[in-house]
């Protein structure tokens, strides 16, 4: 049996949208030679509101569970700890998605 590709399932669609991301957690630790068995991938996304609104278009509703648009908006408005899950329906594999805040400098605003 071929093991499902967590990266292919969840990261490739993000790359297709041009969304900035970072892989963390168990999958990242494997790269640093700390072997682990994991059924999910932890992702940190650095997204604007518009990018977050467009996220569902990258994940087919027949193949993936993506939270409703209002839930994505609510998580995107949090000042800290925005989080949601994406689930691949056929395999049950999951991406735990954490939202990084765009700081003032990243938006071209003066700090203060």
C-alpha positions in Angstrom: 0.0 0.0 0.0 1.3 3.4 -0.9 1.5 5.9 1.9 -0.4 9.2 1.3 1.7 12.2 0.7 0.9 14.8 3.4 2.9 17.5 1.6 1.3 16.8 -1.7 -2.2 16.8 -0.3 -2.0 20.0 1.6 1.1 22.1 0.6 0.8 21.9 -3.2 -2.6 23.6 -3.2 -1.2 26.4 -1.1 1.7 26.8 -3.5 -0.8 27.0 -6.3 -2.3 30.1 -4.6 1.1 31.6 -3.8 0.4 31.5 -0.1 3.4 31.8 2.2 3.6 28.9 4.6 5.9 27.1 7.1 5.8 23.4 8.0 6.1 22.7 11.7 5.5 19.9 14.1 6.1 16.2 13.5 6.6 16.4 9.8 9.2 19.1 10.2 11.0 17.1 12.9 11.5 14.2 10.5 13.6 16.5 8.3 15.9 17.0 11.3 16.2 13.2 11.8 13.8 12.9 14.6 11.6 10.1 13.2 7.9 10.2 14.2 4.7 8.6 13.0 2.2 11.4 12.3 -1.1 11.5 10.6 -1.2 15.2 10.2 0.9 18.2 9.0 1.1 21.4 11.0 1.2 24.5 8.8 1.7 28.2 9.7 0.2 30.4 7.0 1.0 34.0 6.5 -2.0 35.2 4.7 -3.9 38.4 4.0 -7.7 38.5 4.3 -8.1 38.2 0.6 -5.8 35.1 0.5 -7.7 33.5 3.3 -11.0 34.1 1.5 -9.6 32.4 -1.6 -8.2 29.4 0.3 -11.3 27.1 -0.3 -10.8 27.4 -4.0 -7.6 25.4 -3.8 -9.2 22.5 -2.0 -12.0 20.6 -3.9 -15.0 20.2 -1.6 -15.4 16.6 -2.9 -11.9 15.8 -1.7 -11.4 18.0 1.3 -13.3 19.4 4.3 -12.6 23.1 4.5 -14.3 25.1 7.3 -17.1 27.4 6.2 -16.2 30.9 5.0 -17.5 32.6 8.1 -15.3 30.3 10.3 -12.3 31.2 8.2 -13.1 34.9 8.5 -13.6 34.6 12.3 -10.2 32.8 12.7 -8.5 35.3 10.4 -9.8 38.2 12.6 -8.3 36.8 15.8 -5.4 38.9 17.0 -3.7 35.7 18.3 -4.0 32.0 17.8 -6.2 31.8 14.7 -6.5 28.1 13.8 -8.5 25.7 11.7 -8.2 22.2 10.2 -8.3 20.9 6.6 -9.2 17.2 6.2 -8.6 15.0 3.2 -11.8 13.0 2.9 -10.4 9.8 1.4 -7.5 9.3 3.8 -8.7 11.1 6.9 -5.4 12.9 7.0 -5.4 16.4 8.4 -3.6 19.7 8.3 -3.6 21.8 11.4 -3.4 25.3 10.1 -2.3 28.2 12.3 -2.5 31.8 11.1 0.5 34.1 11.5 -0.4 37.8 11.9 0.9 40.2 9.3 2.8 42.8 11.3 2.7 46.5 10.6 6.1 46.4 8.8 4.9 43.6 6.6 2.0 45.7 5.6 4.2 48.8 5.0 2.9 50.7 8.0 5.0 52.6 10.5 5.5 50.7 13.8 4.1 52.3 16.9 
